[in-house]
Amino acid sequence: MATLAIIAILAYLLGSFPTAILVGKWSRGIDIRQHGSGNAGGTNVFRVLGWKLGVFVMLVDMLKGLVATVFLSQISLGGGTPELSDTILKIVAGTFAIIGHIWTVFAGFKGGKGVGTAAGFLFGLIPLAATVGLIVFFTVFLLTRYVSLGSMIAAISIPSTLLFQRFFLAESVDPILISITVLLAALIIFTHRSNISRLIKGTENRISNLKGGSQ
C-alpha cells in the first residue's frame, strides 16, 4: 500500500498548489483572500483581477485534478497495487487533489472551493458525464450570472447523468462512480454553504461582465 500512500501524498501536494493566491501576488501584489469574496479560487480572481487571469486560474486548477487523476494514479513502485483497480487509483488521486485544493498546506489549510480541480478530476475519470456537467454549468451561469449556482447544479448533474446511463440506458456504470460523484456533489455544496445563504437572501454576487466586477 506504499504506492497508494505515495499517490495520495503527491496528489494532495499538487492540489495544494495555491494558484489564485500566487496569481494575485504576482500580478497585483495582493492577497486575493483579502478582496472580493475572500475565496482563493478562480471565480474570485475573475471578479477581482479580470477574466484573463480568472480563466488562467480556473484552467490551472482543472489541470491539477486532471493530472492527478490521469497521471499520478499510474505511479508504480515495486509492482504497484495490483489489488486495486485503475478506477480506485484514479478516484484516490483525484480526491486527494481536491482535498489539497480546498485545504491547501501552503496557505494555512484554507484554499478554494474545489470546483475547478473537481472538474479536472471528473474529466479524467468520466469524461462524458463531466461534459454534461460543463454544459449544465455554462447554461445556468449564462442564464443567471451566478457562478456558485452553476457550480452546484453542475455538480448534482454528474451523478444524475450516471444514474440515467445506468438505469435508463442500461449502460454499465460502476456503482462506485455513482457513489463518489454523489459525495463530491455533497462536498461542493458544503463548500458553497455561504453562497447558498447569500442566494436565499438575494445578496449573492453576479458576474456582470467579462472584464471582472460584479453587481
CORCOR-V985862 format. One record per backbone hydrogen bond with DSSP energy under -0.5 kcal/mol. CO is the residue of the C=O (numbers start at 1). NH is the residue of the N-H. If there is no record, write none. Layout:
co:CO nh:NH
co:CO nh:NH
This chain:
co:1 nh:5
co:2 nh:6
co:3 nh:7
co:4 nh:8
co:5 nh:9
co:6 nh:10
co:7 nh:11
co:8 nh:12
co:9 nh:13
co:10 nh:14
co:11 nh:15
co:12 nh:16
co:13 nh:17
co:14 nh:17
co:17 nh:19
co:18 nh:22
co:19 nh:23
co:20 nh:24
co:21 nh:25
co:22 nh:26
co:23 nh:27
co:24 nh:28
co:24 nh:29
co:24 nh:30
co:25 nh:29
co:30 nh:32
co:31 nh:34
co:32 nh:35
co:35 nh:38
co:39 nh:41
co:41 nh:45
co:42 nh:46
co:43 nh:47
co:44 nh:48
co:45 nh:49
co:45 nh:50
co:46 nh:50
co:47 nh:213
co:50 nh:54
co:51 nh:55
co:52 nh:56
co:53 nh:57
co:54 nh:58
co:55 nh:59
co:56 nh:60
co:57 nh:61
co:58 nh:62
co:59 nh:63
co:60 nh:64
co:61 nh:65
co:62 nh:66
co:63 nh:67
co:64 nh:68
co:65 nh:69
co:66 nh:70
co:67 nh:71
co:67 nh:72
co:68 nh:73
co:71 nh:74
co:72 nh:75
co:77 nh:80
co:81 nh:84
co:85 nh:89
co:86 nh:90
co:87 nh:91
co:88 nh:92
co:89 nh:93
co:90 nh:94
co:91 nh:95
co:92 nh:96
co:93 nh:97
co:94 nh:98
co:95 nh:99
co:96 nh:100
co:97 nh:101
co:98 nh:102
co:99 nh:103
co:101 nh:104
co:101 nh:112
co:102 nh:111
co:104 nh:107
co:104 nh:109
co:105 nh:108
co:107 nh:110
co:111 nh:40
co:114 nh:118
co:115 nh:119
co:116 nh:120
co:117 nh:121
co:118 nh:122
co:119 nh:123
co:120 nh:124
co:121 nh:125
co:122 nh:126
co:126 nh:130
co:127 nh:131
co:128 nh:132
co:129 nh:133
co:130 nh:134
co:131 nh:135
co:132 nh:136
co:133 nh:137
co:134 nh:138
co:135 nh:139
co:136 nh:140
co:137 nh:141
co:138 nh:142
co:139 nh:143
co:140 nh:144
co:141 nh:145
co:145 nh:147
co:145 nh:207
co:146 nh:150
co:147 nh:151
co:148 nh:152
co:149 nh:153
co:150 nh:154
co:151 nh:155
co:152 nh:156
co:153 nh:157
co:154 nh:158
co:155 nh:158
co:155 nh:159
co:156 nh:160
co:157 nh:161
co:158 nh:162
co:159 nh:163
co:160 nh:164
co:161 nh:165
co:162 nh:166
co:163 nh:167
co:164 nh:168
co:164 nh:169
co:165 nh:171
co:171 nh:173
co:174 nh:177
co:174 nh:178
co:175 nh:179
co:176 nh:180
co:177 nh:181
co:178 nh:182
co:179 nh:183
co:180 nh:184
co:181 nh:185
co:182 nh:186
co:183 nh:187
co:184 nh:188
co:185 nh:189
co:186 nh:190
co:187 nh:191
co:188 nh:192
co:189 nh:192
co:190 nh:193
co:192 nh:196
co:193 nh:197
co:194 nh:198
co:195 nh:199
co:196 nh:200
co:197 nh:201
co:198 nh:202
co:198 nh:203
co:198 nh:204
co:206 nh:208
co:206 nh:215
co:209 nh:212
co:210 nh:51
co:213 nh:208
co:213 nh:209
